[in-house]
Amino acid sequence: MPVFAIPFPMIDPVAVQLGPLAIKWYGLAYVVGLLGGWWYARLLVANDRLWSGRPRPQPVELDDMLLFVAFGVVLGGRAGFVLFYDLPRYLARPQDILAIWQGGMSFHGGLIGATLGLWLFARRRGYPALSVFDLAAAVVPIGLFLGRIANFINGELWGRPAPDFPWAMMFPNGGPLPRYPSQLFEAFSEGLLLFALVNVLVWTGWLRRPGFVAGVFGIGYAVARIVCEFFREPDPQLGFLFGTSVDALSGGITMGMLLSLPVLLIGIWLVLRSRREAAA
C-alpha cells in the first residue's frame, strides 16, 4: 500500500448552473483557453521588438484567427477521437459522432484541425504560415493546462495503479486501487513547463526565425506526452497497442504515444529547417 493515498476531491463537474443551462468545467476550460490564448497572442503581435519587422497578424485580425482555430479544434478533436480511439463504436452508431456532449475529444485531432485552420487563415490574409504557427505555439499550452485540470476535476483519464507512489489518489471510477494523478502530471509538463519553454524562446528573439518556436513546441509536447503516457491508464476500448504493462516502469505502447511520434518528427524538421535557413 502507498505511504499516503489521497481521496479524490469530489468537485462538481458543473461549474455554473443557470436554470436548465449547465456550464461544465471541461467546456469552460475550452472557452477560457481559447480566450486566454487570444489575449496573450494580441500582446505578442503588438510587440514589434519580438518580430524585428517580420510580417505577422495584427491584433484586430486575431478575432478571425480565433474563429478558425476554434472550429479546427472542435471539429478536428472530435474527428480524431472517432478515428483514433473508438472507430468501431461510431461505425456501429454513426449518429453518435455529433454527440459531443457525451464526451470524446482527441488532442492530436484538435492539433491537426487547428493547424489546418491556422494555415487557411494565413493563406487568406497573406501571412507566412510558419510565423502564424509560431504565434499559436506560444499560447497553446494555456489551453493544455486548463484542459488537463478539467480532466482531473471530471475524475477522468486517471493514471495507472501506483501502489508505491507516496501521493497516489483514489479516483471514484478508477476501481479500488490508488492511481497516479496523471492529469496533474500532464497539466504540469504539457502546460506549465511547455509554456515556460516556448515563451522563453519567444521573449529572447526566436520569433525572428519562422518555424523554430513551433518546432520546439512540437518536440516538447511529444516528449512530455510520451513520458506521461507511461503513468496514464490507456483508454479501456483500446488498451495497449503493443505489449503490456502493469506499472509505469514496464513496457506497453499506447495510442497517445503512437500519435505523438509524428508530432516529434515534424517538430525536429521545423527546428532544423529554421536553423538551416537562418544560416543560409
ROKEVO-202666 format. One record per residue (C-alpha): residue number from 1; chain; z, x, y. Coordinates in nm, 2 decimals. Each point is the difference from the previous one (the first is absolute). Layout:
! residues N
(NUM 'A' (Z X Y))
...
//
This chain:
! residues 280
(1 'A' (0.00 0.00 0.00))
(2 'A' (-0.07 0.12 0.36))
(3 'A' (0.28 0.13 0.21))
(4 'A' (-0.04 -0.28 0.24))
(5 'A' (-0.23 -0.30 -0.06))
(6 'A' (-0.06 -0.19 0.33))
(7 'A' (-0.04 -0.38 -0.03))
(8 'A' (-0.32 -0.13 0.18))
(9 'A' (0.08 -0.14 0.34))
(10 'A' (-0.12 -0.36 -0.03))
(11 'A' (-0.21 -0.03 0.32))
(12 'A' (-0.18 -0.33 0.05))
(13 'A' (-0.38 0.07 -0.03))
(14 'A' (-0.05 -0.26 0.27))
(15 'A' (0.06 0.17 0.34))
(16 'A' (-0.04 -0.31 0.22))
(17 'A' (0.00 -0.37 -0.10))
(18 'A' (-0.16 -0.23 0.26))
(19 'A' (0.01 -0.34 -0.16))
(20 'A' (-0.26 0.00 -0.28))
(21 'A' (-0.13 0.34 0.12))
(22 'A' (0.15 0.29 -0.18))
(23 'A' (-0.07 0.35 0.13))
(24 'A' (0.07 0.26 -0.27))
(25 'A' (0.09 0.36 0.05))
(26 'A' (-0.31 0.11 -0.18))
(27 'A' (-0.24 -0.18 0.23))
(28 'A' (0.21 0.10 0.30))
(29 'A' (-0.04 0.37 -0.11))
(30 'A' (-0.38 -0.04 0.00))
(31 'A' (0.01 -0.15 0.35))
(32 'A' (0.25 0.24 0.15))
(33 'A' (-0.18 0.30 -0.17))
(34 'A' (-0.34 -0.10 0.15))
(35 'A' (0.14 -0.07 0.35))
(36 'A' (0.22 0.31 -0.01))
(37 'A' (-0.31 0.21 -0.10))
(38 'A' (-0.20 -0.17 0.28))
(39 'A' (0.26 0.08 0.26))
(40 'A' (0.03 0.37 -0.11))
(41 'A' (-0.38 0.04 -0.02))
(42 'A' (-0.03 -0.12 0.36))
(43 'A' (0.25 0.27 0.10))
(44 'A' (-0.21 0.27 -0.19))
(45 'A' (-0.34 -0.10 0.14))
(46 'A' (0.13 -0.01 0.35))
(47 'A' (0.11 0.37 -0.02))
(48 'A' (-0.31 0.21 0.08))
(49 'A' (0.18 0.32 -0.07))
(50 'A' (0.02 -0.08 -0.37))
(51 'A' (-0.38 -0.05 -0.02))
(52 'A' (-0.13 0.26 0.25))
(53 'A' (-0.26 -0.25 0.12))
(54 'A' (-0.13 -0.09 -0.35))
(55 'A' (-0.13 -0.36 -0.02))
(56 'A' (0.24 -0.25 -0.14))
(57 'A' (0.08 -0.37 0.04))
(58 'A' (0.14 -0.11 0.33))
(59 'A' (0.34 -0.19 0.01))
(60 'A' (-0.17 -0.33 0.07))
(61 'A' (-0.23 0.04 -0.30))
(62 'A' (0.29 0.03 -0.24))
(63 'A' (0.04 -0.37 -0.01))
(64 'A' (-0.33 -0.03 -0.18))
(65 'A' (0.08 0.29 -0.22))
(66 'A' (0.32 -0.17 -0.11))
(67 'A' (-0.20 -0.31 -0.11))
(68 'A' (-0.24 0.22 -0.20))
(69 'A' (0.30 0.18 -0.17))
(70 'A' (0.20 -0.32 -0.06))
(71 'A' (-0.29 -0.17 -0.18))
(72 'A' (-0.07 0.32 -0.19))
(73 'A' (0.36 0.04 -0.11))
(74 'A' (0.04 -0.36 -0.12))
(75 'A' (-0.34 -0.04 -0.17))
(76 'A' (0.00 0.35 -0.15))
(77 'A' (0.36 -0.02 -0.10))
(78 'A' (-0.05 -0.32 -0.19))
(79 'A' (-0.33 0.10 -0.15))
(80 'A' (0.16 0.33 -0.11))
(81 'A' (0.29 -0.17 -0.17))
(82 'A' (-0.24 -0.24 -0.18))
(83 'A' (-0.23 0.27 -0.12))
(84 'A' (0.24 0.29 -0.07))
(85 'A' (0.32 -0.17 -0.11))
(86 'A' (-0.05 -0.35 -0.16))
(87 'A' (-0.38 -0.06 -0.05))
(88 'A' (0.04 -0.19 -0.34))
(89 'A' (0.23 -0.25 0.16))
(90 'A' (-0.23 -0.07 0.29))
(91 'A' (-0.31 -0.02 -0.22))
(92 'A' (0.18 -0.27 -0.19))
(93 'A' (0.13 -0.18 0.31))
(94 'A' (-0.25 0.09 0.29))
(95 'A' (0.16 -0.27 0.22))
(96 'A' (0.31 0.22 0.03))
(97 'A' (-0.19 0.28 0.17))
(98 'A' (0.05 -0.16 0.34))
(99 'A' (0.36 -0.09 -0.06))
(100 'A' (0.14 0.30 0.19))
(101 'A' (0.33 -0.18 0.06))
(102 'A' (0.07 0.05 -0.37))
(103 'A' (0.01 0.38 0.06))
(104 'A' (-0.22 0.28 -0.11))
(105 'A' (-0.14 0.26 0.25))
(106 'A' (-0.12 0.36 -0.07))
(107 'A' (0.04 0.28 0.25))
(108 'A' (-0.30 0.18 -0.13))
(109 'A' (-0.21 -0.31 0.03))
(110 'A' (0.14 -0.05 0.35))
(111 'A' (-0.09 0.36 0.08))
(112 'A' (-0.36 -0.06 -0.10))
(113 'A' (-0.02 -0.32 0.20))
(114 'A' (0.16 0.16 0.30))
(115 'A' (-0.23 0.30 -0.02))
(116 'A' (-0.31 -0.23 -0.02))
(117 'A' (0.13 -0.20 0.30))
(118 'A' (0.06 0.32 0.20))
(119 'A' (-0.35 0.13 -0.08))
(120 'A' (-0.15 -0.33 0.11))
(121 'A' (0.20 0.01 0.32))
(122 'A' (-0.10 0.36 0.07))
(123 'A' (-0.37 -0.08 -0.07))
(124 'A' (0.00 -0.31 0.22))
(125 'A' (0.17 0.18 0.29))
(126 'A' (-0.19 0.33 -0.04))
(127 'A' (0.31 0.22 -0.06))
(128 'A' (0.02 0.28 -0.26))
(129 'A' (0.13 -0.15 -0.32))
(130 'A' (0.22 0.30 -0.08))
(131 'A' (0.18 -0.02 0.33))
(132 'A' (0.07 -0.36 -0.06))
(133 'A' (0.13 0.08 -0.35))
(134 'A' (0.23 0.27 0.15))
(135 'A' (0.14 -0.25 0.25))
(136 'A' (0.07 -0.25 -0.29))
(137 'A' (0.16 0.27 -0.21))
(138 'A' (0.25 0.07 0.27))
(139 'A' (0.13 -0.36 -0.01))
(140 'A' (-0.04 -0.11 -0.36))
(141 'A' (0.33 0.14 -0.12))
(142 'A' (0.18 -0.25 0.23))
(143 'A' (-0.14 -0.29 -0.21))
(144 'A' (0.07 0.19 -0.33))
(145 'A' (0.37 0.05 0.10))
(146 'A' (0.04 -0.37 0.09))
(147 'A' (-0.19 -0.12 -0.31))
(148 'A' (0.22 0.20 -0.24))
(149 'A' (0.32 -0.12 0.17))
(150 'A' (-0.13 -0.36 -0.05))
(151 'A' (-0.06 0.09 -0.37))
(152 'A' (0.36 0.10 -0.02))
(153 'A' (0.13 -0.31 0.17))
(154 'A' (-0.21 -0.21 -0.24))
(155 'A' (0.15 0.18 -0.29))
(156 'A' (-0.35 0.09 -0.14))
(157 'A' (-0.18 0.32 -0.11))
(158 'A' (0.33 0.15 -0.11))
(159 'A' (0.04 0.33 -0.17))
(160 'A' (0.03 0.12 -0.36))
(161 'A' (0.33 0.00 -0.18))
(162 'A' (0.23 0.27 0.15))
(163 'A' (0.31 0.03 -0.22))
(164 'A' (0.10 0.34 0.15))
(165 'A' (-0.10 -0.06 0.37))
(166 'A' (0.31 -0.01 0.21))
(167 'A' (-0.13 -0.27 0.23))
(168 'A' (-0.19 -0.22 -0.24))
(169 'A' (-0.02 -0.37 0.09))
(170 'A' (0.02 -0.32 -0.20))
(171 'A' (-0.30 -0.22 0.10))
(172 'A' (0.04 -0.38 -0.07))
(173 'A' (-0.33 -0.02 -0.19))
(174 'A' (0.01 0.35 -0.14))
(175 'A' (0.20 -0.06 -0.31))
(176 'A' (0.34 0.13 -0.09))
(177 'A' (-0.08 0.37 0.06))
(178 'A' (0.07 0.18 0.33))
(179 'A' (-0.33 0.12 0.16))
(180 'A' (-0.14 0.24 0.26))
(181 'A' (-0.04 -0.17 0.34))
(182 'A' (-0.36 0.12 0.00))
(183 'A' (-0.09 -0.23 0.29))
(184 'A' (0.23 0.21 0.22))
(185 'A' (-0.14 0.32 -0.14))
(186 'A' (-0.35 -0.12 0.11))
(187 'A' (0.12 -0.12 0.34))
(188 'A' (0.14 0.34 0.07))
(189 'A' (-0.29 0.21 -0.13))
(190 'A' (-0.30 -0.21 0.07))
(191 'A' (0.15 -0.14 0.32))
(192 'A' (0.24 0.22 0.19))
(193 'A' (-0.11 0.35 -0.14))
(194 'A' (-0.37 -0.07 0.02))
(195 'A' (0.03 -0.15 0.35))
(196 'A' (0.19 0.32 0.11))
(197 'A' (-0.26 0.23 -0.16))
(198 'A' (-0.32 -0.16 0.14))
(199 'A' (0.15 -0.05 0.35))
(200 'A' (0.11 0.36 0.03))
(201 'A' (-0.37 0.07 -0.05))
(202 'A' (-0.10 -0.26 0.25))
(203 'A' (0.23 0.13 0.27))
(204 'A' (-0.09 0.36 -0.06))
(205 'A' (-0.37 -0.05 0.06))
(206 'A' (-0.16 -0.07 -0.34))
(207 'A' (-0.18 -0.31 0.12))
(208 'A' (-0.25 0.24 0.16))
(209 'A' (-0.12 0.07 -0.35))
(210 'A' (-0.14 -0.34 -0.13))
(211 'A' (0.10 -0.08 -0.35))
(212 'A' (0.29 0.25 -0.03))
(213 'A' (0.29 -0.25 0.06))
(214 'A' (-0.16 -0.26 -0.22))
(215 'A' (-0.04 0.26 -0.28))
(216 'A' (0.36 0.11 0.02))
(217 'A' (0.11 -0.36 -0.01))
(218 'A' (-0.21 -0.05 -0.32))
(219 'A' (0.15 0.31 -0.16))
(220 'A' (0.35 -0.09 0.11))
(221 'A' (-0.01 -0.36 -0.12))
(222 'A' (-0.16 0.09 -0.33))
(223 'A' (0.26 0.27 -0.08))
(224 'A' (0.29 -0.23 0.11))
(225 'A' (-0.13 -0.30 -0.20))
(226 'A' (-0.06 0.21 -0.31))
(227 'A' (0.35 0.15 0.01))
(228 'A' (0.16 -0.34 0.07))
(229 'A' (-0.19 -0.15 -0.29))
(230 'A' (0.21 0.21 -0.24))
(231 'A' (0.30 -0.20 0.12))
(232 'A' (-0.16 -0.34 0.02))
(233 'A' (-0.03 -0.25 -0.28))
(234 'A' (-0.37 -0.07 -0.07))
(235 'A' (-0.13 -0.35 0.05))
(236 'A' (0.09 -0.20 -0.32))
(237 'A' (-0.35 -0.13 -0.05))
(238 'A' (-0.14 0.35 -0.01))
(239 'A' (0.28 0.23 -0.11))
(240 'A' (-0.10 0.37 -0.04))
(241 'A' (-0.38 0.06 -0.01))
(242 'A' (0.04 0.33 -0.19))
(243 'A' (0.31 0.12 -0.19))
(244 'A' (0.35 -0.15 0.01))
(245 'A' (0.31 0.08 0.19))
(246 'A' (0.37 -0.09 -0.03))
(247 'A' (0.12 0.18 0.31))
(248 'A' (-0.13 0.17 0.32))
(249 'A' (-0.02 0.34 -0.17))
(250 'A' (-0.24 -0.09 -0.28))
(251 'A' (-0.37 -0.09 -0.01))
(252 'A' (-0.19 -0.31 0.06))
(253 'A' (-0.29 -0.07 0.24))
(254 'A' (0.01 -0.31 0.21))
(255 'A' (-0.27 -0.19 0.19))
(256 'A' (0.16 0.11 0.33))
(257 'A' (-0.04 0.37 -0.10))
(258 'A' (-0.36 -0.05 -0.11))
(259 'A' (-0.10 -0.18 0.32))
(260 'A' (0.17 0.27 0.21))
(261 'A' (-0.22 0.28 -0.14))
(262 'A' (-0.31 -0.10 0.19))
(263 'A' (0.21 -0.02 0.32))
(264 'A' (0.12 0.35 -0.06))
(265 'A' (-0.35 0.14 -0.06))
(266 'A' (-0.15 -0.18 0.30))
(267 'A' (0.30 0.13 0.21))
(268 'A' (-0.07 0.36 -0.11))
(269 'A' (-0.37 -0.04 0.07))
(270 'A' (0.07 -0.13 0.35))
(271 'A' (0.24 0.29 0.08))
(272 'A' (-0.25 0.26 -0.13))
(273 'A' (-0.29 -0.17 0.19))
(274 'A' (0.20 0.00 0.32))
(275 'A' (0.10 0.37 -0.02))
(276 'A' (-0.36 0.10 -0.10))
(277 'A' (-0.15 -0.18 0.30))
(278 'A' (0.27 0.15 0.23))
(279 'A' (-0.09 0.35 -0.12))
(280 'A' (-0.38 -0.06 0.04))
//
